[in-house]
Every structure is written in structure tokens, then in C-alpha cells.
Amino acid sequence: MIPVVRNLFAEAYAPEGPEEFHTLLEGASFRLESIVSKGHCSDKDFWYDQLDAEWVLLLKGTGILTFEGDENLNLKAGDYLLIPPHCRHRVKLTSIDSVWLALHTG
């Protein structure tokens, strides 16, 4: 059996609309997903407070993540970070072409 080849950048993403989450691979203790942001930002009073660690790589575009205490991280394509469990954060701003790769570990 020949594996199926896919391409993150060849998908026909609509240029507008809600943020898109695509699970690429999943196991007993992890989930790998791509996220297409399209200029997305978190609601004003919303904070991610996740049970698991999340490794995030910005593949394309730009983004700003805000962490509790008003610490901002400006990200460009190629930047990555590990967000520990319960590290409260939100998406402050993304470019219309932002594509992320996120690995959630448990």
C-alpha cells in the first residue's frame, strides 16, 4: 500500500471566514493539527487555558500571541514555541495568510 501524500499549502482554503482546524495525525497521547487563521484573533475576554502542553510552529504569515500579564510575542514564519499546560494565552492578531502547525501532547 502506497501512503497518501498531502500538502499543507495546496489545500483550497477560503481566504475569508472562520479559523480552520485540520487534524493531521492523532495518537493516544498527542494530536497534530494545522490551523489557518485568516486574520483571526481571540475574543477580548477569551483565554486558552489548556490541560496539555502545545508546541506551535508558525509556517506562514505573522501572528501575535498574548500571555497572561500582557506579555506579547511577535511571531514570523519559522518561529516556534512550547506553551506549557495552563499557561493562559490568546491570539492577539494574525495575518490573513497565517498557517500554523500545532502539536498537543498529553
C-alpha positions as CSV (number, residue, x, y, z in Angstrom):
1,M,0.0,0.0,0.0
2,I,1.4,3.4,-1.0
3,P,0.9,6.2,1.6
4,V,-1.2,9.2,0.6
5,V,0.8,12.4,0.0
6,R,-0.8,15.7,1.1
7,N,0.4,19.3,1.1
8,L,-0.5,21.9,3.7
9,F,-0.2,24.7,1.3
10,A,-2.1,23.1,-1.6
11,E,-5.4,22.9,0.2
12,A,-8.1,25.1,-1.2
13,Y,-8.6,27.3,1.9
14,A,-11.2,30.0,1.5
15,P,-9.4,33.4,2.0
16,E,-12.2,34.6,4.4
17,G,-14.2,33.1,7.1
18,P,-13.6,31.4,10.4
19,E,-10.3,29.9,11.5
20,E,-9.9,26.4,10.2
21,F,-8.5,23.5,12.2
22,H,-7.4,20.3,10.5
23,T,-6.3,17.2,12.4
24,L,-3.3,15.7,10.5
25,L,-2.3,12.9,12.8
26,E,-3.6,11.6,16.2
27,G,-2.4,9.1,18.7
28,A,-3.1,8.0,22.3
29,S,-1.1,11.0,23.8
30,F,-0.9,13.6,21.0
31,R,-2.7,15.5,18.3
32,L,-1.1,17.2,15.4
33,E,-3.1,19.9,13.6
34,S,-2.8,22.6,11.1
35,I,-4.5,25.9,11.8
36,V,-5.3,28.5,9.1
37,S,-6.0,31.8,10.8
38,K,-7.2,34.3,8.1
39,G,-6.7,37.4,10.2
40,H,-8.2,35.7,13.3
41,C,-7.9,37.0,16.8
42,S,-9.3,35.7,20.1
43,D,-12.4,37.3,21.6
44,K,-11.5,40.1,24.0
45,D,-12.2,38.2,27.2
46,F,-11.2,34.7,26.0
47,W,-8.1,32.9,27.2
48,Y,-6.8,29.5,26.2
49,D,-6.1,27.5,29.4
50,Q,-5.2,24.1,28.1
51,L,-4.7,20.9,30.1
52,D,-1.8,19.7,27.8
53,A,1.4,21.3,26.5
54,E,1.2,22.7,23.0
55,W,4.1,23.1,20.6
56,V,3.3,25.7,18.0
57,L,5.1,26.5,14.7
58,L,4.1,29.4,12.5
59,L,4.7,28.1,9.0
60,K,3.4,31.1,7.0
61,G,2.4,34.7,7.8
62,T,2.7,36.6,11.1
63,G,1.0,36.5,14.4
64,I,1.0,38.0,17.9
65,L,0.3,35.8,21.0
66,T,-0.5,37.5,24.3
67,F,0.2,35.7,27.5
68,E,-1.4,36.4,30.9
69,G,0.2,39.5,32.3
70,D,0.1,41.3,28.9
71,E,3.3,39.8,27.6
72,N,3.2,39.8,23.8
73,L,5.2,37.5,21.4
74,N,5.5,38.7,17.8
75,L,5.9,35.7,15.6
76,K,7.0,35.4,11.9
77,A,7.2,32.3,9.6
78,G,9.6,29.8,11.1
79,D,9.1,30.8,14.7
80,Y,8.1,28.1,17.2
81,L,7.5,27.8,20.9
82,L,6.3,25.4,23.6
83,I,3.3,26.6,25.6
84,P,3.2,24.7,29.0
85,P,-0.1,23.3,30.4
86,H,-2.3,26.0,32.0
87,C,-0.2,28.9,30.5
88,R,-3.1,31.3,29.8
89,H,-2.7,32.9,26.3
90,R,-4.8,34.3,23.5
91,V,-4.3,35.2,19.8
92,K,-4.0,39.0,19.6
93,L,-3.5,39.2,15.8
94,T,-2.7,37.1,12.7
95,S,-2.1,38.0,9.1
96,I,-4.7,36.8,6.6
97,D,-2.3,34.1,5.3
98,S,-1.2,32.6,8.7
99,V,-0.8,28.9,8.7
100,W,0.2,27.1,12.0
101,L,1.3,23.6,12.9
102,A,0.3,22.7,16.5
103,L,1.3,19.6,18.4
104,H,-0.8,18.9,21.5
105,T,0.8,16.5,23.9
106,G,-0.8,14.8,26.9
